[in-house]
Amino acid sequence: MKRHRGLDYAASAGEALVNMAGLQLVPVDENIVRSSITLMRRYSFDPRDSIHAASAIRCGAEAIVSTDQHFDRMEKPGRREVNYHLSSRVASVMGSLLW
């Protein structure tokens, strides 16, 4: 994000993300990496998306919020479109992190 929009924007977006209500950060450990490799092979996800999916599975998320339709290949968790009725900053953060 820093590369595309500048350091100040990246820092603000990061703060908005970590202050998001209900956010659960999942440590990327060996099990997440192994699971992400399986997901990469099964669904042809890129490494970043496979880590997002493996983390969502680990924490029991009901959905991944994303505009990326390739997450629809997974049975669980499901995918939800980005809700553009959220504050513009949160919607921007979500879109930036998941593209």
N, C-alpha and C positions, 0 to 999 in steps of 0.2 A: 504494500500500500504506500509506503514511503516513496518508493520509486515513481509512482504514478501521480500522487497528490501532494507530496511534501511531508516534511517531518512533523510540523504542527498538526496537520490533519490526521496523520497516522497516530500521534500521541492522543489526540482527542477521541479518535475512534476506539483506540485501545481502552481508554478510561470508560467510555460509554459501554463497551462490551463487558468489562469486569464488574461494572456497577449494575448490569442488567438484572432485574428481578427474576429469581428462579434459575439463574444460570448455575450450572454445575460443571466445574472444570474437572476433567478426568486426566490423571497423569498418564503419559504415554510410556508404558513400561514394556517389557519383553512380550507379555501376553497380548497387549494391544498391537504391537508390531507383527507378531505371528498371525493374529487374526486378520490384520490389514492385508498381509501377503495373500492369505486365502481369499479374501474378498477381491483383491486386485486380479487374481487369476480367474475367479469364478465370474465376475461381472465386468472385467476389463476396465476397472476404475483406475484413475491415475493415483499415484501414491498419496497425495494430500486427501483426496476424496475417500480413499480406502481407510485412512486413519480417522477421518471424521465418522465414517460409518461404523468402524470397529469401536470407537469411543461411545457412539450412540447406543450400540448393542450392549456394551459393557454396563452402562448406567441405566439400562432399561427404558430408554427414551421411547415415547410412542411415535415420534416422527422426527425427521430431519427437515429443518426449515431451509428450503433452497428453491431456486428457479431451475436447477439442473435436473432435467427429466431422467437422466440415467439412473438416479436413485430409485426410480419407479421399478427398476428390475428386481429390487430386493422385496421380499415379502414383508419382512419386519426389519427395522422400523419403517413405517410408511414415510411418505414425503408430503410436506405441506408447502404451498407456495408462500413466498414472502408476503406478509400482510402489509400492504402499503398504507394502511390506516395507522400504523405505528408512527411514532415520532419520526421525522425525516432523518434524524441522526441515527436512530436505532436501525431503521430500514436500510440506511446507507451502509452501516457497519455490517449488518447481516449479508447484504448483497456483496460487499467487498470481500468478506471472509470466505464466502462460499462459491465464488466464481473461479 
